[in-house]
Amino acid sequence: MRKLQKYLNANGYILTTIGDGSPGYETLMFGSLTKKALITFQKAKGITPASGYFGPKTRAFIASH
């Protein structure tokens, strides 16, 4: 999950500004902050459903961009 958090943080979908999950302090956990940022990302990119699940649609989108 660290790579996903780094991707989200680097692309304007900041998990948090301080502590675990913040830029430079990404973790291996997929918690509520990651899920919330992922939902925001999915909504912005038109990925449906925007459920915060890091499934095939979201993985494919990230891999192609």
Beta strands, then each sheet from edge to edge (+ up, - down):
end
